[in-house]
Amino acid sequence: METITPSTLYIVSTPIGNLMDITLRALEVLKNVDVIACEDTRHSLKLLNHYEIKKHLISYHSYNEKNSTNGIIKLLAEGKSLALISDGGTPCISDPGYLLIKECIKEGFKVVPIPGASGFLTLLVASGFRTDSFYFHGFLSPKEGRRKKQLEEMKLAETTHIIYESPYRILKLLQNIDEIFCEKLICTGKELTKINENILISNAKEIKEKIEKEKILGEFIILIANY
């Protein structure tokens, strides 16, 4: 059994889709901390209700990160234990949390990571691309000029590049990748671990043509095999 200690922040990884992809340790922590901080309380309630976990929830997202960090530090100073979760996967990976953890360490509060699901690692191990060397970029710039410059810089590193993208910009990103990495294999993944999981491996042009024929929903993960 996980012993929950006062004035401690637990960084808890949660499923990226399939609710069964959560560790026993993560469930133990979520059941026993005083407060759970999450991006979207409505989204997190689906997971918590599924496992019959009833806790006080507070919102912690990019729009209120600074104010929420101050509030959480105050709770920790009062001796409360807190769990930080994201909408799915490991907190802080292209999600808010960095400022909070930095402040906790600065103030001397204990930070305990509870490992689990990760979207880009899930796709990486299923791609057949190099896993001994990879570079995680997160979301690239929404501005095309800057985005193309970032992609050009990636060409200098012979490794597997990992990018996140929204459904609203995925086609533009694939077009840019085709222009810069036209001869390289890429792998895209969406709805990972869910019923409609879709993993495609080809060049950027062919994948763009396939995605254009579908209803584009959900966040994408893109791998570029630059080697």
LUMVEXTI-717168 format. One line per 5 residues: number of its first residue (from 1); for each residue x, y, z of N, C-alpha, C. Coordinates in nm, 4 decimals, always signed. Layout:
N
NUM	X/Y/Z/X/Y/Z/X/Y/Z; ...
END
This chain:
227
1	+0.0842/-0.1201/+0.0000/+0.0000/+0.0000/+0.0000/+0.0875/+0.1249/+0.0000; +0.0508/+0.2211/-0.0830/+0.1249/+0.3467/-0.0914/+0.0983/+0.4328/+0.0321; +0.2037/+0.4719/+0.0995/+0.1908/+0.5592/+0.2156/+0.1911/+0.7043/+0.1697; +0.0806/+0.7719/+0.1896/+0.0676/+0.9109/+0.1488/+0.1227/+1.0004/+0.2593; +0.2150/+1.0874/+0.2241/+0.2748/+1.1751/+0.3229/+0.2227/+1.3173/+0.3067
6	+0.2063/+1.3897/+0.4179/+0.1572/+1.5281/+0.4118/+0.2542/+1.6181/+0.3356; +0.2033/+1.7291/+0.2874/+0.2836/+1.8302/+0.2180/+0.3650/+1.7707/+0.1031; +0.3018/+1.6799/+0.0295/+0.3688/+1.6127/-0.0824/+0.2849/+1.6262/-0.2093; +0.3529/+1.6529/-0.3210/+0.2860/+1.6580/-0.4509/+0.3190/+1.5310/-0.5281; +0.2164/+1.4589/-0.5695/+0.2332/+1.3365/-0.6474/+0.2007/+1.3669/-0.7938
11	+0.2949/+1.3363/-0.8833/+0.2744/+1.3562/-1.0265/+0.2248/+1.2237/-1.0826; +0.0955/+1.2134/-1.1096/+0.0320/+1.0853/-1.1406/-0.0016/+1.0735/-1.2891; +0.0541/+0.9729/-1.3530/+0.0218/+0.9452/-1.4933/-0.1119/+0.8724/-1.5018; -0.1946/+0.9129/-1.5971/-0.3269/+0.8534/-1.6156/-0.3406/+0.8002/-1.7583; -0.4418/+0.7189/-1.7867/-0.4579/+0.6617/-1.9212/-0.4712/+0.7677/-2.0298
16	-0.4210/+0.7343/-2.1496/-0.4353/+0.8261/-2.2636/-0.5642/+0.7967/-2.3407; -0.6334/+0.6922/-2.3034/-0.7576/+0.6574/-2.3721/-0.8283/+0.5438/-2.3016; -0.7685/+0.4261/-2.3048/-0.8258/+0.3080/-2.2407/-0.8134/+0.3205/-2.0893; -0.9272/+0.3234/-2.0189/-0.9261/+0.3467/-1.8746/-0.8580/+0.2351/-1.7959; -0.8346/+0.1208/-1.8599/-0.7663/+0.0118/-1.7907/-0.6154/+0.0340/-1.7822
21	-0.5651/+0.1305/-1.8595/-0.4211/+0.1576/-1.8604/-0.3811/+0.2509/-1.7469; -0.4094/+0.2096/-1.6254/-0.3690/+0.2863/-1.5084/-0.3088/+0.1890/-1.4088; -0.2062/+0.2308/-1.3383/-0.1393/+0.1393/-1.2465/-0.2135/+0.1319/-1.1135; -0.1912/+0.0217/-1.0437/-0.2503/+0.0047/-0.9107/-0.1986/+0.1123/-0.8156; -0.0727/+0.1465/-0.8326/-0.0142/+0.2502/-0.7467/-0.0808/+0.3849/-0.7706
26	-0.1060/+0.4179/-0.8986/-0.1723/+0.5444/-0.9311/-0.3107/+0.5507/-0.8670; -0.3847/+0.4417/-0.8748/-0.5181/+0.4376/-0.8140/-0.5098/+0.4560/-0.6630; -0.4114/+0.3933/-0.6017/-0.3931/+0.4042/-0.4575/-0.3670/+0.5489/-0.4164; -0.2830/+0.6162/-0.4943/-0.2522/+0.7560/-0.4644/-0.3752/+0.8437/-0.4816; -0.4458/+0.8268/-0.5933/-0.5639/+0.9093/-0.6188/-0.6723/+0.8894/-0.5139
31	-0.6814/+0.7697/-0.4597/-0.7820/+0.7411/-0.3572/-0.7478/+0.8026/-0.2220; -0.6196/+0.8286/-0.1989/-0.5785/+0.8653/-0.0639/-0.5228/+1.0060/-0.0460; -0.4954/+1.0772/-0.1538/-0.4510/+1.2163/-0.1358/-0.5695/+1.3018/-0.0922; -0.5377/+1.4210/-0.0430/-0.6431/+1.5118/+0.0021/-0.7117/+1.5835/-0.1139; -0.6312/+1.6210/-0.2142/-0.6824/+1.7015/-0.3254/-0.6211/+1.6527/-0.4564
36	-0.6989/+1.6593/-0.5656/-0.6479/+1.6263/-0.6987/-0.6562/+1.7505/-0.7858; -0.5428/+1.7884/-0.8441/-0.5385/+1.9021/-0.9371/-0.5388/+1.8474/-1.0795; -0.6282/+1.8974/-1.1641/-0.6414/+1.8427/-1.2991/-0.6679/+1.9544/-1.3998; -0.6406/+1.9248/-1.5267/-0.6622/+2.0233/-1.6334/-0.8100/+2.0570/-1.6479; -0.8904/+1.9542/-1.6713/-1.0340/+1.9705/-1.6938/-1.1059/+1.8785/-1.5961
41	-1.1715/+1.9363/-1.4970/-1.2356/+1.8550/-1.3939/-1.3419/+1.7630/-1.4534; -1.4120/+1.8089/-1.5550/-1.5163/+1.7256/-1.6177/-1.4552/+1.6038/-1.6848; -1.3424/+1.6238/-1.7512/-1.2739/+1.5122/-1.8180/-1.2205/+1.4133/-1.7152; -1.1573/+1.4644/-1.6114/-1.0975/+1.3767/-1.5103/-1.2026/+1.2992/-1.4319; -1.3213/+1.3555/-1.4200/-1.4282/+1.2863/-1.3471/-1.4659/+1.1536/-1.4132
46	-1.4480/+1.1429/-1.5446/-1.4788/+1.0173/-1.6134/-1.3914/+0.9043/-1.5596; -1.2637/+0.9342/-1.5413/-1.1709/+0.8351/-1.4869/-1.1992/+0.8092/-1.3396; -1.2155/+0.9147/-1.2641/-1.2361/+0.8998/-1.1201/-1.3676/+0.8297/-1.0888; -1.4732/+0.8631/-1.1607/-1.6018/+0.7964/-1.1386/-1.5952/+0.6486/-1.1760; -1.5187/+0.6181/-1.2817/-1.5042/+0.4789/-1.3248/-1.4446/+0.3937/-1.2138
51	-1.3533/+0.4507/-1.1381/-1.2887/+0.3770/-1.0291/-1.3444/+0.4161/-0.8922; -1.4596/+0.4828/-0.8924/-1.5316/+0.5198/-0.7703/-1.4434/+0.5965/-0.6727; -1.3733/+0.6949/-0.7280/-1.2868/+0.7805/-0.6472/-1.3544/+0.9161/-0.6320; -1.3805/+0.9550/-0.5105/-1.4452/+1.0828/-0.4843/-1.3487/+1.1707/-0.4055; -1.3031/+1.2757/-0.4689/-1.2059/+1.3658/-0.4079/-1.2387/+1.5100/-0.4419
56	-1.1833/+1.5999/-0.3628/-1.1961/+1.7419/-0.3944/-1.1048/+1.7714/-0.5125; -1.1624/+1.8270/-0.6198/-1.0857/+1.8575/-0.7407/-1.0661/+2.0075/-0.7540; -0.9463/+2.0449/-0.7991/-0.9201/+2.1846/-0.8319/-0.8658/+2.1911/-0.9738; -0.8916/+2.3005/-1.0404/-0.8500/+2.3166/-1.1795/-0.7060/+2.3677/-1.1864; -0.6270/+2.3041/-1.2747/-0.4882/+2.3493/-1.2965/-0.4579/+2.3351/-1.4445
61	-0.4640/+2.4451/-1.5173/-0.4377/+2.4411/-1.6614/-0.3561/+2.5623/-1.7023; -0.3222/+2.5696/-1.8285/-0.2296/+2.6729/-1.8760/-0.2821/+2.8145/-1.8561; -0.4166/+2.8324/-1.8484/-0.4735/+2.9656/-1.8365/-0.4694/+3.0191/-1.6935; -0.4584/+2.9299/-1.5963/-0.4568/+2.9751/-1.4563/-0.3361/+2.9208/-1.3816; -0.2314/+2.8821/-1.4590/-0.1194/+2.8098/-1.4005/-0.0514/+2.8863/-1.2865
66	-0.0284/+3.0147/-1.3048/+0.0421/+3.0912/-1.2031/-0.0386/+3.1027/-1.0750; -0.1669/+3.1401/-1.0875/-0.2516/+3.1543/-0.9693/-0.2749/+3.0204/-0.9007; -0.2965/+2.9152/-0.9817/-0.3197/+2.7831/-0.9239/-0.1965/+2.7301/-0.8520; -0.0782/+2.7612/-0.9077/+0.0462/+2.7193/-0.8417/+0.0539/+2.7788/-0.7021; +0.0201/+2.9065/-0.6899/+0.0220/+2.9719/-0.5584/-0.0770/+2.9058/-0.4632
71	-0.1951/+2.8696/-0.5151/-0.2958/+2.8055/-0.4310/-0.2526/+2.6676/-0.3846; -0.1874/+2.5923/-0.4730/-0.1418/+2.4580/-0.4373/-0.0278/+2.4651/-0.3362; +0.0625/+2.5595/-0.3552/+0.1716/+2.5772/-0.2587/+0.1148/+2.6077/-0.1201; +0.0094/+2.6860/-0.1153/-0.0545/+2.7177/+0.0122/-0.1129/+2.5923/+0.0766; -0.1774/+2.5076/-0.0042/-0.2339/+2.3827/+0.0482/-0.1248/+2.2901/+0.1011
76	-0.0149/+2.2825/+0.0277/+0.0973/+2.1994/+0.0725/+0.1536/+2.2526/+0.2044; +0.1599/+2.3834/+0.2173/+0.2106/+2.4447/+0.3399/+0.1187/+2.4148/+0.4588; -0.0081/+2.3898/+0.4296/-0.1042/+2.3550/+0.5347/-0.0996/+2.2068/+0.5704; -0.0126/+2.1315/+0.4999/+0.0012/+1.9893/+0.5298/-0.0814/+1.8978/+0.4424; -0.1463/+1.9528/+0.3393/-0.2277/+1.8710/+0.2498/-0.1398/+1.7931/+0.1524
81	-0.1900/+1.6788/+0.1098/-0.1257/+1.6017/+0.0031/-0.2062/+1.6203/-0.1246; -0.1352/+1.6348/-0.2379/-0.2031/+1.6611/-0.3649/-0.1512/+1.5710/-0.4748; -0.2399/+1.5377/-0.5693/-0.2009/+1.4648/-0.6898/-0.2250/+1.5571/-0.8083; -0.1279/+1.5636/-0.8978/-0.1429/+1.6395/-1.0223/-0.1631/+1.5416/-1.1363; -0.2727/+1.5569/-1.2111/-0.2977/+1.4725/-1.3271/-0.3278/+1.5612/-1.4472
86	-0.3070/+1.5067/-1.5658/-0.3422/+1.5776/-1.6882/-0.4670/+1.5130/-1.7462; -0.5112/+1.5594/-1.8621/-0.6274/+1.4974/-1.9258/-0.5957/+1.3558/-1.9726; -0.4686/+1.3223/-1.9833/-0.4290/+1.1871/-2.0224/-0.2791/+1.1776/-2.0366; -0.2216/+1.0697/-1.9871/-0.0781/+1.0496/-1.9998/-0.0015/+1.1049/-1.8817; +0.1245/+1.1368/-1.9047/+0.2129/+1.1853/-1.7996/+0.2073/+1.3375/-1.7911
91	+0.1749/+1.3932/-1.6749/+0.1696/+1.5387/-1.6611/+0.3017/+1.6052/-1.7008; +0.2914/+1.7286/-1.7455/+0.4060/+1.8141/-1.7834/+0.4586/+1.7875/-1.9235; +0.4189/+1.6789/-1.9900/+0.4639/+1.6525/-2.1265/+0.3696/+1.7259/-2.2213; +0.4101/+1.8457/-2.2629/+0.3247/+1.9355/-2.3420/+0.1943/+1.9673/-2.2703; +0.1975/+1.9610/-2.1388/+0.0849/+1.9958/-2.0527/+0.1385/+2.0795/-1.9372
96	+0.0524/+2.1558/-1.8694/+0.0991/+2.2371/-1.7573/+0.1506/+2.1520/-1.6416; +0.2371/+2.2109/-1.5606/+0.2910/+2.1406/-1.4441/+0.4334/+2.1801/-1.4095; +0.5076/+2.2219/-1.5106/+0.6483/+2.2574/-1.4908/+0.6662/+2.3646/-1.3834; +0.5878/+2.4717/-1.3916/+0.6013/+2.5811/-1.2960/+0.5692/+2.5351/-1.1539; +0.4677/+2.4521/-1.1407/+0.4280/+2.4010/-1.0101/+0.5381/+2.3168/-0.9484
101	+0.5917/+2.2254/-1.0257/+0.6957/+2.1369/-0.9739/+0.8208/+2.2164/-0.9380; +0.8562/+2.3104/-1.0226/+0.9719/+2.3962/-0.9953/+0.9537/+2.4711/-0.8637; +0.8329/+2.5232/-0.8409/+0.8048/+2.5985/-0.7193/+0.8041/+2.5078/-0.5962; +0.7517/+2.3855/-0.6120/+0.7513/+2.2906/-0.4995/+0.8936/+2.2582/-0.4553; +0.9807/+2.2342/-0.5519/+1.1201/+2.2041/-0.5202/+1.1858/+2.3241/-0.4533
106	+1.1571/+2.4427/-0.5048/+1.2125/+2.5656/-0.4475/+1.1687/+2.5840/-0.3026; +1.0416/+2.5532/-0.2735/+0.9871/+2.5721/-0.1392/+1.0165/+2.4546/-0.0460; +1.0791/+2.3506/-0.0983/+1.1186/+2.2384/-0.0136/+1.0128/+2.1306/+0.0050; +0.9094/+2.1320/-0.0790/+0.8064/+2.0286/-0.0691/+0.8473/+1.9058/-0.1506; +0.8139/+1.7890/-0.1026/+0.8510/+1.6650/-0.1694/+0.7659/+1.6443/-0.2951
111	+0.8298/+1.6006/-0.4027/+0.7608/+1.5705/-0.5291/+0.7850/+1.4234/-0.5608; +0.6762/+1.3478/-0.5776/+0.6860/+1.2034/-0.6017/+0.6234/+1.1693/-0.7374; +0.7015/+1.1184/-0.8329/+0.6453/+1.0792/-0.9633/+0.5831/+0.9403/-0.9572; +0.4638/+0.9275/-1.0136/+0.3953/+0.7983/-1.0237/+0.3864/+0.7652/-1.1731; +0.4765/+0.6818/-1.2259/+0.4852/+0.6600/-1.3709/+0.3669/+0.5838/-1.4288
116	+0.3515/+0.5971/-1.5602/+0.2421/+0.5281/-1.6286/+0.2410/+0.5598/-1.7764; +0.1215/+0.5759/-1.8314/+0.1044/+0.5915/-1.9759/+0.1675/+0.7195/-2.0294; +0.2148/+0.7094/-2.1549/+0.2689/+0.8247/-2.2269/+0.2325/+0.8088/-2.3739; +0.1699/+0.9103/-2.4306/+0.1242/+0.9017/-2.5687/+0.2354/+0.8778/-2.6684; +0.3423/+0.9574/-2.6626/+0.4449/+0.9444/-2.7662/+0.5252/+0.8161/-2.7507
121	+0.5441/+0.7678/-2.6280/+0.6139/+0.6406/-2.6098/+0.5292/+0.5240/-2.6617; +0.3977/+0.5344/-2.6449/+0.3074/+0.4311/-2.6952/+0.3211/+0.4166/-2.8461; +0.3241/+0.5287/-2.9173/+0.3375/+0.5249/-3.0627/+0.4785/+0.4842/-3.1036; +0.5786/+0.5349/-3.0341/+0.7171/+0.5079/-3.0703/+0.7474/+0.3589/-3.0720; +0.7040/+0.2866/-2.9703/+0.7390/+0.1443/-2.9628/+0.6619/+0.0610/-3.0644
126	+0.5556/+0.1186/-3.1228/+0.4772/+0.0460/-3.2231/+0.5145/+0.0843/-3.3653; +0.6064/+0.1785/-3.3818/+0.6368/+0.2335/-3.5143/+0.7414/+0.1562/-3.5927; +0.8295/+0.0874/-3.5222/+0.9419/+0.0241/-3.5897/+1.0541/+0.1226/-3.6178; +1.0403/+0.2464/-3.5691/+1.1445/+0.3470/-3.5848/+1.2476/+0.3328/-3.4728; +1.3607/+0.3976/-3.4896/+1.4662/+0.3915/-3.3887/+1.4158/+0.4384/-3.2528
131	+1.4443/+0.3592/-3.1518/+1.4072/+0.3964/-3.0152/+1.5294/+0.4240/-2.9280; +1.6487/+0.3959/-2.9824/+1.7704/+0.4209/-2.9045/+1.8103/+0.5674/-2.9093; +1.7498/+0.6408/-3.0024/+1.7782/+0.7830/-3.0153/+1.6530/+0.8524/-3.0679; +1.5952/+0.9415/-2.9875/+1.4781/+1.0162/-3.0337/+1.4751/+1.1528/-2.9656; +1.4047/+1.2468/-3.0302/+1.3982/+1.3855/-2.9834/+1.2516/+1.4268/-2.9783
136	+1.2076/+1.4677/-2.8602/+1.0691/+1.5099/-2.8423/+1.0593/+1.6616/-2.8557; +0.9777/+1.7082/-2.9513/+0.9639/+1.8515/-2.9774/+0.8327/+1.9086/-2.9248; +0.7349/+1.8245/-2.8945/+0.6046/+1.8755/-2.8541/+0.5349/+1.9428/-2.9709; +0.4629/+2.0505/-2.9454/+0.3929/+2.1243/-3.0504/+0.4880/+2.2237/-3.1165; +0.4893/+2.2243/-3.2488/+0.5684/+2.3228/-3.3216/+0.4909/+2.4538/-3.3309
141	+0.5547/+2.5556/-3.3839/+0.4921/+2.6874/-3.3947/+0.3686/+2.6820/-3.4851; +0.2623/+2.7549/-3.4498/+0.1448/+2.7626/-3.5376/+0.1701/+2.8484/-3.6603; +0.2792/+2.9273/-3.6575/+0.3143/+3.0118/-3.7709/+0.3978/+2.9319/-3.8703; +0.3522/+2.9276/-3.9949/+0.4135/+2.8396/-4.0934/+0.5626/+2.8682/-4.1155; +0.5993/+2.9937/-4.1225/+0.7391/+3.0267/-4.1450/+0.8287/+2.9735/-4.0348
146	+0.7880/+2.9949/-3.9114/+0.8646/+2.9463/-3.7972/+0.8624/+2.7940/-3.7906; +0.7462/+2.7360/-3.8230/+0.7330/+2.5894/-3.8197/+0.8263/+2.5229/-3.9208; +0.8334/+2.5785/-4.0406/+0.9220/+2.5231/-4.1442/+1.0690/+2.5376/-4.1038; +1.1011/+2.6467/-4.0359/+1.2378/+2.6643/-3.9878/+1.2716/+2.5576/-3.8833; +1.1747/+2.5274/-3.7954/+1.1959/+2.4239/-3.6942/+1.2182/+2.2876/-3.7599
151	+1.1411/+2.2591/-3.8630/+1.1562/+2.1317/-3.9345/+1.2919/+2.1245/-4.0053; +1.3348/+2.2356/-4.0629/+1.4656/+2.2389/-4.1287/+1.5773/+2.2100/-4.0284; +1.5630/+2.2636/-3.9077/+1.6628/+2.2404/-3.8035/+1.6655/+2.0932/-3.7619; +1.5511/+2.0261/-3.7699/+1.5436/+1.8840/-3.7339/+1.6255/+1.7970/-3.8291; +1.6394/+1.8429/-3.9526/+1.7134/+1.7649/-4.0517/+1.8588/+1.7441/-4.0101
156	+1.9089/+1.8313/-3.9247/+2.0488/+1.8244/-3.8829/+2.0744/+1.7092/-3.7866; +1.9697/+1.6588/-3.7237/+1.9851/+1.5501/-3.6258/+1.9306/+1.4196/-3.6833; +2.0178/+1.3208/-3.6990/+1.9768/+1.1906/-3.7524/+1.9213/+1.1062/-3.6387; +1.7924/+1.1193/-3.6193/+1.7254/+1.0534/-3.5079/+1.5770/+1.0436/-3.5391; +1.4989/+0.9885/-3.4500/+1.3530/+0.9883/-3.4622/+1.3003/+1.1149/-3.3964
161	+1.2293/+1.1965/-3.4738/+1.1723/+1.3198/-3.4208/+1.0254/+1.2972/-3.3850; +0.9842/+1.3529/-3.2734/+0.8476/+1.3333/-3.2233/+0.7789/+1.4683/-3.2082; +0.6605/+1.4798/-3.2691/+0.5864/+1.6062/-3.2711/+0.4411/+1.5793/-3.2310; +0.3810/+1.6734/-3.1619/+0.2373/+1.6724/-3.1353/+0.1708/+1.7763/-3.2265; +0.0474/+1.7504/-3.2678/-0.0243/+1.8496/-3.3479/-0.1744/+1.8368/-3.3275
166	-0.2433/+1.9500/-3.3382/-0.3888/+1.9539/-3.3240/-0.4548/+1.9110/-3.4545; -0.5829/+1.8721/-3.4504/-0.6522/+1.8346/-3.5746/-0.6697/+1.9524/-3.6697; -0.6579/+2.0734/-3.6178/-0.6799/+2.1924/-3.6998/-0.5596/+2.2264/-3.7875; -0.4403/+2.1789/-3.7484/-0.3203/+2.2131/-3.8242/-0.2474/+2.0915/-3.8804; -0.3041/+1.9714/-3.8617/-0.2320/+1.8505/-3.9016/-0.2028/+1.8474/-4.0515
171	-0.2969/+1.8891/-4.1343/-0.2754/+1.8838/-4.2796/-0.1656/+1.9811/-4.3233; -0.1628/+2.0988/-4.2622/-0.0574/+2.1964/-4.2942/+0.0789/+2.1432/-4.2500; +0.0823/+2.0797/-4.1336/+0.2086/+2.0240/-4.0850/+0.2579/+1.9136/-4.1776; +0.1690/+1.8244/-4.2192/+0.2088/+1.7166/-4.3097/+0.2584/+1.7705/-4.4427; +0.1978/+1.8777/-4.4892/+0.2440/+1.9416/-4.6126/+0.3873/+1.9929/-4.5955
176	+0.4131/+2.0564/-4.4824/+0.5481/+2.1067/-4.4543/+0.6487/+1.9935/-4.4406; +0.6085/+1.8846/-4.3752/+0.6973/+1.7694/-4.3594/+0.7290/+1.7087/-4.4952; +0.6281/+1.7029/-4.5830/+0.6490/+1.6484/-4.7180/+0.7507/+1.7327/-4.7951; +0.7468/+1.8636/-4.7759/+0.8387/+1.9534/-4.8453/+0.9823/+1.9364/-4.7967; +0.9985/+1.9038/-4.6685/+1.1317/+1.9012/-4.6077/+1.1865/+1.7595/-4.5890
181	+1.0970/+1.6638/-4.5619/+1.1385/+1.5245/-4.5397/+1.0707/+1.4322/-4.6404; +1.0650/+1.4715/-4.7659/+0.9852/+1.3998/-4.8659/+1.0251/+1.2532/-4.8830; +1.1497/+1.2197/-4.8573/+1.1955/+1.0818/-4.8775/+1.1968/+0.9996/-4.7489; +1.1564/+1.0601/-4.6393/+1.1624/+0.9914/-4.5113/+1.0278/+0.9280/-4.4740; +1.0363/+0.8171/-4.4016/+0.9152/+0.7564/-4.3478/+0.8669/+0.8378/-4.2287
186	+0.7361/+0.8495/-4.2178/+0.6802/+0.9084/-4.0969/+0.5711/+0.8158/-4.0450; +0.5394/+0.8334/-3.9186/+0.4342/+0.7538/-3.8547/+0.3425/+0.8495/-3.7811; +0.2123/+0.8360/-3.8029/+0.1156/+0.9185/-3.7303/+0.0260/+0.8288/-3.6464; -0.0151/+0.8807/-3.5327/-0.1046/+0.8053/-3.4462/-0.2098/+0.8955/-3.3850; -0.3318/+0.8458/-3.3779/-0.4390/+0.9178/-3.3084/-0.5323/+0.8152/-3.2453
191	-0.6055/+0.8596/-3.1452/-0.6976/+0.7726/-3.0717/-0.6247/+0.6485/-3.0175; -0.4990/+0.6664/-2.9785/-0.4199/+0.5526/-2.9303/-0.4843/+0.4893/-2.8071; -0.4853/+0.3585/-2.8048/-0.5425/+0.2711/-2.7003/-0.6948/+0.2683/-2.7006; -0.7581/+0.3446/-2.7915/-0.9044/+0.3474/-2.7990/-0.9539/+0.2538/-2.9099; -1.0841/+0.2383/-2.9201/-1.1439/+0.1501/-3.0207/-1.1051/+0.1941/-3.1618
196	-1.1026/+0.3240/-3.1856/-1.0714/+0.3769/-3.3184/-0.9237/+0.4122/-3.3352; -0.8364/+0.3435/-3.2633/-0.6925/+0.3672/-3.2760/-0.6502/+0.3584/-3.4222; -0.5699/+0.4547/-3.4652/-0.5272/+0.4589/-3.6050/-0.3793/+0.4953/-3.6131; -0.2977/+0.4008/-3.6612/-0.1547/+0.4225/-3.6789/-0.1216/+0.4056/-3.8263; -0.0601/+0.5078/-3.8851/-0.0241/+0.5052/-4.0267/+0.1269/+0.5214/-4.0421
201	+0.1871/+0.4420/-4.1307/+0.3299/+0.4522/-4.1579/+0.3502/+0.4610/-4.3087; +0.4038/+0.5715/-4.3540/+0.4292/+0.5931/-4.4967/+0.5058/+0.7248/-4.5103; +0.5095/+0.7821/-4.6309/+0.5658/+0.9161/-4.6439/+0.4563/+1.0193/-4.6136; +0.4963/+1.1423/-4.5937/+0.4025/+1.2457/-4.5508/+0.2914/+1.2703/-4.6536; +0.3257/+1.2634/-4.7809/+0.2269/+1.2894/-4.8853/+0.1147/+1.1868/-4.8828
206	+0.1497/+1.0584/-4.8739/+0.0481/+0.9530/-4.8738/-0.0382/+0.9585/-4.7480; +0.0233/+0.9864/-4.6333/-0.0546/+0.9948/-4.5095/-0.1492/+1.1141/-4.5139; -0.1032/+1.2257/-4.5680/-0.1891/+1.3442/-4.5803/-0.3098/+1.3126/-4.6673; -0.2907/+1.2408/-4.7760/-0.4008/+1.2054/-4.8652/-0.5027/+1.1157/-4.7950; -0.4550/+1.0255/-4.7100/-0.5455/+0.9367/-4.6363/-0.6247/+1.0143/-4.5314
211	-0.5561/+1.1020/-4.4588/-0.6223/+1.1766/-4.3519/-0.7246/+1.2745/-4.4085; -0.6978/+1.3300/-4.5248/-0.7896/+1.4254/-4.5878/-0.9260/+1.3623/-4.6169; -0.9298/+1.2311/-4.6341/-1.0542/+1.1618/-4.6674/-1.1365/+1.1281/-4.5435; -1.0808/+1.1530/-4.4252/-1.1479/+1.1181/-4.3008/-1.1980/+1.2438/-4.2300; -1.2800/+1.2221/-4.1287/-1.3197/+1.3312/-4.0408/-1.2066/+1.3486/-3.9399
216	-1.1435/+1.4641/-3.9419/-1.0234/+1.4847/-3.8617/-1.0615/+1.5277/-3.7201; -1.0393/+1.4374/-3.6266/-1.0699/+1.4632/-3.4859/-0.9530/+1.4158/-3.3996; -0.9363/+1.4785/-3.2864/-0.8369/+1.4323/-3.1907/-0.6957/+1.4796/-3.2207; -0.6147/+1.4783/-3.1164/-0.4757/+1.5211/-3.1270/-0.3917/+1.4138/-3.1963; -0.2961/+1.4578/-3.2760/-0.2086/+1.3646/-3.3490/-0.0685/+1.3633/-3.2879
221	-0.0043/+1.2484/-3.2985/+0.1378/+1.2337/-3.2690/+0.2056/+1.1944/-3.3991; +0.3147/+1.2617/-3.4315/+0.3847/+1.2363/-3.5582/+0.5294/+1.2027/-3.5282; +0.5776/+1.0941/-3.5870/+0.7175/+1.0558/-3.5779/+0.7811/+1.0725/-3.7150; +0.9021/+1.1252/-3.7189/+0.9784/+1.1386/-3.8444/+1.1063/+1.0571/-3.8304; +1.1263/+0.9614/-3.9197/+1.2465/+0.8780/-3.9163/+1.3567/+0.9462/-3.9988
226	+1.4310/+1.0341/-3.9364/+1.5330/+1.1098/-4.0068/+1.6706/+1.0416/-3.9897; +1.6880/+0.9283/-4.0564/+1.8160/+0.8561/-4.0519/+1.8268/+0.7647/-4.1720
END
